[in-house]
């Protein structure tokens, strides 16, 4: 880490900054505007201060959605990260088999969100869908349209199916970047497979794992289209995550003020949690010193 | 164990896709009438409908247009930025990076309205440019991150030698540096393509008629004519094709490996 300091590097970053700021800051300021106003008509707005924020923060339905959301995102991370790493470890390393596996593995990633929901909507049906029929045939009562737990598990399974390949692809690429010499050294030392993983592969995967965890956390925390198509948030509120609830507030009831306040709170929650993940994972990088190898 | 795990996972993960393909070859009556493992009377009627209706083909072209613009712009803008991050320290560099990433975190729903207003006010509404620019919010940070990882793998001595040999920065960057990180550009393009191709909410909000993406064509058809599952499935199968082509081209770049350093 002995990069020279050069403030002119800002010039190289400027294009990205301008492009992103244009699409990011103006909408954010508009939402801030909404969140402190009561919009009565096109030209009639009243400043209401923090009223919407107080209203939103006391909303019991929002607390329910937040709990479900946290549970869902943690389950997503707990399943997809280990599964993705495990897959990356056992995938073929080279040749035609590796090519075929990578292409097949990546396919679910490239399906548009609404198509993902559409597939599972029929696929998981107990009467006419392959998945539902098989589960029922195994003697398990399963009906995602009426049973809350089944619906929740179906959304989770759908997400695992859809996004584990992202974790696996990133980790696979990370593993391929480890020089062969590291493995030779491990073999000479007679390291077990676990020791090789723990002390050679895992530290070198930190970079890709950080982005995998952040991406999966942020995207699962904002999941909207797939459960909307699959369950519409039901049965009851079982799969109403934060985005669904927010949409109901903004579009269904047309409460723009509270919805905007909610959006900002929502944004800050993701920001805070992501920042915790980010600092925790980058801090551990410097303590193990894996960056020195660069 | 190892030998079974990969084929088993790939097989399981392929089943929902098989189901989609199967549905696209069935009639609505067969899909909803009962459980059939494979189409009893395979029909291509759903595909014929899609290929003969310009609404669908326009949707594909529109989607590919904004995804293409997004991918090219994201990579072009991210290249110099990633170089700056990989080679220099500068005021606020790590904060800047997290800020870039934070733009991915704005939850949809309420943010859709200001996006709509913003792009309407500058006359980009219902053009592929609006969607491409909006999607850059989440493709650009990722592009910077991935490219930075590849660039950090190139020893800095190469830059220094080139400058000593009298190369200017642009000439060095295009002639020497870019070929060295070719696979990084490929992998980055793949991820930009992917995240832009599958996104629905922004793409649907920022377009109406002229630039209507395929995903919007699908949802609108559903609401207009009831659920036409077969047709929907056929369109779904076709949305897989461009992605499959792209991943086929970058598979070797991914297999070569990359380590993402700066986080």
Contacts between the chains, C-beta under 8 A, distances in Angstrom:
chain1	res1	chain2	res2	distance
A	3	B	87	6.4
A	3	B	88	5.7
A	3	B	89	4.9
A	4	B	87	7.8
A	4	B	88	6.1
A	4	B	89	7.1
A	5	B	88	6.8
A	5	B	89	4.6
A	5	B	90	6.7
A	6	B	87	7.9
A	6	B	88	4.1
A	6	B	89	7.3
A	6	B	90	6.1
A	7	B	90	5.2
A	7	B	91	6.1
A	8	B	90	8.0
A	9	B	84	3.8
A	9	B	85	8.0
A	9	B	87	7.4
A	9	B	88	4.0
A	9	B	89	8.0
A	9	B	90	4.4
A	9	B	93	7.8
A	10	B	84	7.5
A	10	B	90	5.8
A	10	B	91	7.5
A	12	B	80	4.0
A	12	B	81	5.9
A	12	B	83	5.9
A	12	B	84	3.8
A	13	B	80	7.4
A	13	B	81	4.6
A	13	B	84	5.1
A	13	B	85	7.5
A	13	B	90	7.9
A	13	B	96	6.8
A	15	B	77	4.7
A	15	B	80	6.6
A	15	B	81	7.1
A	16	B	77	4.9
A	16	B	78	6.3
A	16	B	80	7.9
A	16	B	81	4.2
A	16	B	100	7.0
A	16	B	140	5.8
A	16	B	144	6.5
A	17	B	81	8.0
A	17	B	96	7.6
A	19	B	73	7.5
A	19	B	77	5.7
A	19	B	133	7.2
A	19	B	136	5.8
A	19	B	140	6.6
A	20	B	100	6.2
A	20	B	103	5.8
A	20	B	136	6.7
A	20	B	137	6.3
A	20	B	140	5.8
A	20	B	141	7.6
A	22	B	133	7.4
A	23	B	103	7.8
A	23	B	115	7.6
A	23	B	118	7.4
A	23	B	133	5.6
A	23	B	134	5.7
A	23	B	136	6.6
A	23	B	137	5.2
A	24	B	103	4.6
A	24	B	106	7.5
A	24	B	137	6.0
A	26	B	114	7.0
A	26	B	118	5.3
A	27	B	106	7.4
A	27	B	111	5.5
A	27	B	114	3.7
A	27	B	115	5.4
A	27	B	118	6.0
A	28	B	106	7.0
A	28	B	111	8.0
A	28	B	114	7.9
A	30	B	113	7.6
A	30	B	114	3.6
A	30	B	117	6.8
A	30	B	118	7.7
A	31	B	110	5.9
A	31	B	111	6.3
A	31	B	114	6.0
A	34	B	110	7.4
A	86	B	5	7.8
A	87	B	5	7.7
A	87	B	6	7.3
A	87	B	9	6.2
A	90	B	2	4.9
A	90	B	5	5.1
A	90	B	6	5.5
A	91	B	6	5.9
A	92	B	6	7.1
A	94	B	255	6.8
A	98	B	251	7.8
A	98	B	255	5.2
A	99	B	251	5.0
A	99	B	252	7.0
A	99	B	255	7.1
A	101	B	6	6.2
A	101	B	10	6.6
A	102	B	247	7.2
A	102	B	251	4.5
A	102	B	254	5.9
A	102	B	255	6.4
A	103	B	244	7.0
A	103	B	247	5.5
A	103	B	248	5.6
A	103	B	251	5.6
A	104	B	10	4.9
A	104	B	13	7.6
A	104	B	14	6.6
A	105	B	10	6.6
A	105	B	13	7.3
A	106	B	243	7.8
A	106	B	247	4.4
A	107	B	13	7.7
A	107	B	14	7.5
A	107	B	17	6.1
A	107	B	240	6.7
A	107	B	243	7.4
A	107	B	244	6.5
A	107	B	247	7.5
A	108	B	13	6.1
A	108	B	16	7.5
A	108	B	17	7.2
A	109	B	194	5.7
A	109	B	198	7.6
A	109	B	243	7.5
A	110	B	194	5.9
A	110	B	197	6.5
A	110	B	198	6.8
A	110	B	240	6.2
A	110	B	242	7.8
A	110	B	243	2.6
A	110	B	244	6.7
A	110	B	246	7.5
A	110	B	247	6.7
A	111	B	17	7.8
A	111	B	198	6.7
A	111	B	236	7.1
A	111	B	239	6.7
A	111	B	240	6.1
A	111	B	243	7.5
A	112	B	197	6.8
A	112	B	198	4.7
A	112	B	199	7.8
A	112	B	200	6.2
A	112	B	214	7.7
A	112	B	215	4.8
A	112	B	218	8.0
A	112	B	236	7.7
A	112	B	239	5.3
A	113	B	198	5.6
A	113	B	199	7.2
A	113	B	200	5.1
A	113	B	215	7.8
A	114	B	200	5.3
A	114	B	215	5.7
A	114	B	218	6.3
A	114	B	219	6.0
A	115	B	20	7.4
A	115	B	215	7.7
A	115	B	218	7.3
A	115	B	232	8.0
A	115	B	235	7.8
A	115	B	236	4.0
A	115	B	239	5.9
A	118	B	229	7.8
A	118	B	232	5.6
A	118	B	233	7.2
A	118	B	236	6.2
A	119	B	16	5.1
A	119	B	17	7.7
A	119	B	19	6.2
A	119	B	20	4.9
A	119	B	23	8.0
A	119	B	233	7.8
A	119	B	236	6.9
A	120	B	16	6.8
A	122	B	19	7.3
A	122	B	23	6.4
A	122	B	31	6.6
A	122	B	229	6.4
A	123	B	16	5.5
A	123	B	19	4.7
A	127	B	34	7.3
A	127	B	35	6.7
A	128	B	31	6.8
A	128	B	32	6.4
A	128	B	33	7.6
A	128	B	34	6.1
A	128	B	35	5.1
A	129	B	19	7.4
A	129	B	35	7.4
A	130	B	15	6.8
A	130	B	19	5.5
A	130	B	35	7.6
A	130	B	37	7.0
A	131	B	15	7.7
A	131	B	16	7.7
A	131	B	19	7.9
A	133	B	35	5.0
A	161	B	13	6.0
A	161	B	16	6.4
A	164	B	13	8.0
A	165	B	13	7.4
A	169	B	254	6.1
A	170	B	260	7.7
A	172	B	254	6.8
A	172	B	255	7.8
A	172	B	257	7.8
A	173	B	187	7.3
A	173	B	254	5.2
A	173	B	255	8.0
A	173	B	256	7.9
A	173	B	257	5.1
A	173	B	258	4.8
A	174	B	257	7.0
A	174	B	258	7.1
A	174	B	259	5.6
A	174	B	260	7.2
A	175	B	257	6.8
A	176	B	254	8.0
A	176	B	255	6.3
A	176	B	256	6.2
A	176	B	257	2.5
A	176	B	258	7.7
A	177	B	153	7.5
A	177	B	257	3.7
A	177	B	258	5.5
A	177	B	259	4.2
A	178	B	257	7.7
A	178	B	259	7.9
A	204	B	259	6.6
A	206	B	263	7.8
A	207	B	149	6.5
A	207	B	259	5.5
A	207	B	260	3.7
A	207	B	261	5.4
A	207	B	262	7.8
A	207	B	263	5.8
A	208	B	259	7.0
A	208	B	260	5.1
A	210	B	260	7.5
A	210	B	263	4.3
A	211	B	142	7.7
A	211	B	145	6.1
A	211	B	260	5.7
A	211	B	263	6.8
A	214	B	101	7.1
A	215	B	142	7.7
A	218	B	104	5.6
A	218	B	105	5.4
A	222	B	105	7.5
A	222	B	107	5.1
A	222	B	108	6.8
A	224	B	108	6.0
A	224	B	109	7.4
A	224	B	201	6.8
A	225	B	200	5.1
A	225	B	201	6.7
A	242	B	107	7.0
A	243	B	107	5.8
A	243	B	108	6.4
A	243	B	109	6.2
A	246	B	107	6.4
A	246	B	109	4.5
A	246	B	110	6.6
A	247	B	108	7.9
A	247	B	109	4.4
A	250	B	109	5.1
A	250	B	110	5.1
A	250	B	113	7.9
A	251	B	109	7.3
A	256	B	110	7.5
A	256	B	113	7.7
A	259	B	109	7.1
A	259	B	110	5.0
A	260	B	110	5.3
A	262	B	110	7.4
A	263	B	106	7.7
A	263	B	107	5.8
A	263	B	109	7.0
A	263	B	110	4.0
A	263	B	111	6.5
A	266	B	107	4.8
A	267	B	105	6.1
A	267	B	106	5.7
A	267	B	107	6.3
A	270	B	105	4.2
A	270	B	107	7.3
A	271	B	102	5.7
A	271	B	105	5.8
A	274	B	101	7.5
A	274	B	102	7.4
A	274	B	105	6.4
A	275	B	98	7.0
A	278	B	98	6.4
A	278	B	101	7.9
A	278	B	263	6.9
A	281	B	263	6.6
A	282	B	263	5.0
A	285	B	263	7.1
A	291	B	261	6.9
A	294	B	152	5.9
A	294	B	261	6.0
